Amino acid sequence: MTLKLALIASTLIVAGSAASAKTRLLVNCFWPSSHFVCTEVLPEWIDEVERVTEGRVNGIIPPKSVAPPPEQLAAVEKGIADVSIIFNGFLSEAVGPRVAMLPFVGNYDPAAMSEALWETNRKFFADEISSVQLLSQFVINPGELYSQTDTPINSIDDLAGRKMWVLPGPLAAITKELGTGVVSTPAVKSNEIISRGVVDGHLGLDPQGVQAFQLFPYTKSNTRFEKPLYTTSFSVFINKDKWAELSPEDQEAIMGVSGPVLGAKAGARWKAATDAAVADYAEAGIEVVDADPAFEQALIDAAAPVLEDWLKLATDTGIDAQGALDFYRGQLDGAMN
């Protein structure tokens, strides 16, 4: 073979190798492996990523989480995983996404809240998370109020007279201020407290969470508010170096199936799980009662300091906090019309 032909052959081999090169993403899921985020939401997103990049980028989910829930960001920063999800309450540097977690700000449509949060992020705090590349954010079904006795909780006096398991964070702070006896643990520890009869009510789990943590047998009623007390939001992100390996075309294609698209799909799947859980209330003997308007207003008043604290904190970090809050609410109002 002449030198010229050898050079041409070598060039073709290199070009062919480059064309066939693939990027595989390790996509971590901290929920139990049987949870629908691990079995449906993330696998469907991986399939979409492979489709829109024409096979150049694919992904795999490990059978077990590579890190505990609070350490998902660190795991991706260090390259232990390429992609992951984290509860925004664990992101001390990310104040903005908490706008979707403020008491009585959201609604009962997780897909709409997820889309609204992403649009608010793009407009008001898009650069807040800088150590990784943000792919999406989503909001899940609101946490709710439940009684474990035959008497529903439907007044401030009812709530203050109880000993309650309460999700850590704003809800625990609010209920403590009202004089309620509070036991606060991570959600995964809720069954240990509630099933032993340590408390006589619980606050903060969404209906599918109540079912998933096997709390139906200990729950007698659910007090439903016109506006939800509390909602939880998450961020989805990818390692910056891994993101930089991808071509601009593939980055654009991936963002086209991430952002509000992924957020809305995650929210919709969460709502489907919640609707299925609520459909099982009757068989489980769980009564749903509408909150007395006076009770709801009293809780809104009690929650006001939480909202004010967020407005100050977000403003101090350089976010137009009132603008972000008004925009997020406006997005939800528009989704309802």
N, C-alpha and C positions, 0 to 999 in steps of 0.2 A: 504494500500500500504506500502510495506517495505521501510525502509530508502534508501536502495540501488536503488530500482525501482524509488523512488521519485527523487533521484539525477540524474538518467539517463533521466527521463522525463523532468526535469528542464534543463538539458544540451541540449536536443534535441530542446526544445522550444527556448532557447537562440540562438542556432545555426541556427534554422529556421528563427528567426527574423533577425539575422545578414545577412543571405543569401538573405532575401527579402528587406533589407534596400536599399533605393534609395536616391540619391543626386539630388536635384532639383536646377538648376542654374537660378537666375534672370538675364536675358540677356538684358541689356538696349540698346535702339536705339534712338539716339538724333535727327535723321531726322524725318520729319513728318510721322505719322503712315502709310500713303499711299505710302511712298517712297519704292522703290524696295529693298533697304537694309533691311528695316523692314519687308517687306512682302515676300521676296524671299531669299536674301543672308543669313541672320541670321536664319530664320526658317529652311532652307535646312541644314545649319551647325548643328543646334540643332538635326535635324532628324539623321544626320550622327553620331553625338556624341552618341545618344541613341542606334543606330544600333551597333556601334563598341564596346560599353560597355555592350552590351546585356541587355539593359534596366536599368542598374545600375545608369546611369547618364542621366537625361533629363533636359529640360529647358523651361522657359516661358518668353515671352517678355511683359513687362507692356504696357498698352495702351497709356501711355504718358511718355516721358523721365523723369527720376528721378532727373535730373540736367541739367543745361545749357551746351552747347558744351564744353566750356573751363574747366568745372569742372568734366568731366568724370573720370579722373584719381583719383581725391579726393573722388568721390562717391564710387569707387571700393576699394580704400585704407581703407575707413571707413566702408565698408561692406553694404552700402546702396544698391548697386548692386553687383552682383558676377562677371559679365563679361560686358565689354563695349568696345567702339571704341573711339579714340580721334584723331583729326587732329594733326599731328606731330609738327606743328608750335606752338601749345599750350604747348609742353613739353620742358620747358626751359633747363632741364637737359639732354635731348636726342638730341644731335647734329648730331649723325650719320645718322639718317633717312633723314635728309635734303639733303643728297647727291642726292636723287631722286627728289628734288625740285629745283635744280640749273638750271638757264636759259640755254637753248640750250644743255642740257645734255641728255634728254630723247628721246622718240620716240612716235609714235601714237598707240602703242599696250600696253594697260594697263595690260593685263595678263602677257606679257613678262617683263614689268617693275616691276610688283609685284614680280614675281619669282626672278628677278635679285636683287631686294632690299633685299629679305629674304636671299638669298645666301650671299650677301654682309654683311648683319647683322651678320650672323653666323660666318663669317670669320674675321670681323674687329671690331664689337661693340656689340657682343652678350650679354654682361653683363651691358650694359649702363643703362637700365631701371631695377632697383633693387627692387623697393617698391611693384611691382606686378609681376606675372608670365606672360611673353610675350607669346602670342599664335600665332600671325601672324602679318604681315604688308602688306599693299597693296597700289597701286598707281592708280589714276583715270585718265580719259582722260585729255589732256592738256587744259589749259585756252587759249583762242584765242583772236584775235584783230578784232573789229567790228567798222564800220562806221555807223552813224545815218543820214548822209547826202547822197546826190546822188553821191558824190565823194569818192571813196575808199581811204583808208589810205595806201599809198605805198611808202613813203619816210620819212626821218627824218624830213624834213620841214613840210610835211603833219601832222605828229604826234605832232611836237612842236607847230604847229599853232592851235591845237585843245584844247578844254576843255574836259577832259575825266573822266569817272568813272573808277577807277582802283582798283583791289583787293588789300587790304593792304599787306604790306610786300615788298619783293624784286621788284615786278613790279612797285609799287608806287614809290619806291626810284629811280629806273632807269628812269622812265618817268619824274619825277620831275627834275632830273639832265639834261634832254634834253630840259628843258624849257617849258614842257607841263603843262597846268593848270590842276591840279589833284583834284578830289573829291574822297576820299577813305572811303568806309564803308564796313562792313561785307556783304557777298554775299546776305544774306536774306533781306538786306536793299536796294539792287541795284535798284529794280523797283521804289522805291520812288523817286530816283534821275533821273533815265533814262526816265521814263514815263512823267515826268514834263518838259522835255526839258531843264533841267539845264546844260546838257552836250551834245556834239555832236559826241560822240564815247564812246566805252567801251572796257576794256581790262582785261582779267583774268577768265571769265566764260567759261566753256566748252559748246559745242553746246546743250547738254541736259539741262544744267543749264540755258542757254538763253531761251530755250523753257519752262522749269519748272517755271521760274520766270516771264513768260508771257511777254518776251521782243521782240518777233518776230515783233509785229506791229511797233516797234520803231527802227528796225535794217534794214539797206539797203544792207550792204555788209560785207563779212568776208575775211580778208587777211590771206592766209594760207602760213606758212613758211615750208621750207624743214625740219628743226628741230624745235620742239615746244619751244615757249618762256618759258613756265613754266608748271610744273606738281605738283600735290598735293599728299602727302602720309599720310597714317593713320596707327595707331597701334591698335591691338586687344589684350586684356589682361584679366586676371582673378585674383581675390583676392588671395593673397598668402595663407591665412589660409584655404580658401575653397579648393584650389589646394592641400594643404597638407592632407586634409581629404580623398582624393582619393587614391586608391591603385596604386602602381607603374605600374601595368598592365593597369589600366584605364588611367593613365596619358599618357603612351606611345600610347595607342589606340587613345586618343584625339589628341595628337600631330600629329598622322598619317593622320588626316583629317583636320588639321589646317596648320600652316606654309605656305609653298608655294602652297599647295592645296587650302586652303581657299582664299589666296591672289589672285591666278590666277582666281578662280571662281568670286570673287568680281570684278576684273579687266575686265573680259570677259563680265560680266553683265553690267558694266558701258559702255563698248564699244558698246554693243547692243543698249543701250538707246541713245548713241551718234549717232550711225548710223541711227537710226530711226528719230532723230531730223534733221540730215543733209538731209535725204530724203524728209523732209517737207520744206526745204529751198525754192525750186522753187515755190511752191504754196504760200509761204509767201512773195515772191519777194526779197529774199536775194541772192545776187550775190556772188559767190566765185571767188576771184582773187588770182593768185599766187604772192607771194612777189617778188619784184625786188631783185635780188641777192645782189645788193649794199645796199639796205635797210636792208636786213637780216644781212649782215656783219657789218653794222654800229651799229645795235642793239647788236650783239655779242660783239663788242668792248665796247659798253656802259655798258654791263652786266659784263664785266671782273672783276670789283672791287667786285661784289657780290660773284663771285667764289673765289676770293683771300681771302675775309673776311672769307668765310666758311673754306677754307683750313687752315687758321691761327687758327680759333676758334677750329676746330676739332683737330688739332695738339696739341694745348694747353691743351686739355682735355685728351690727351694720345692716340688718334686714329692715325693710319697711314693714314692720310687724303689723300695724293696723291695716295697711294696704294688702298684705298677704292674707290676713284673716278675712277682710271684706271680699277679696277676690275669690277665695276658697268657698265662702258661703254663697257668693253670687254664682259660681259654677254649679253648685248643688241646686240652687233655686232654678237655674236655667234647665238643669237636667230633669227637674220635676215638672216643668211646663211643657 
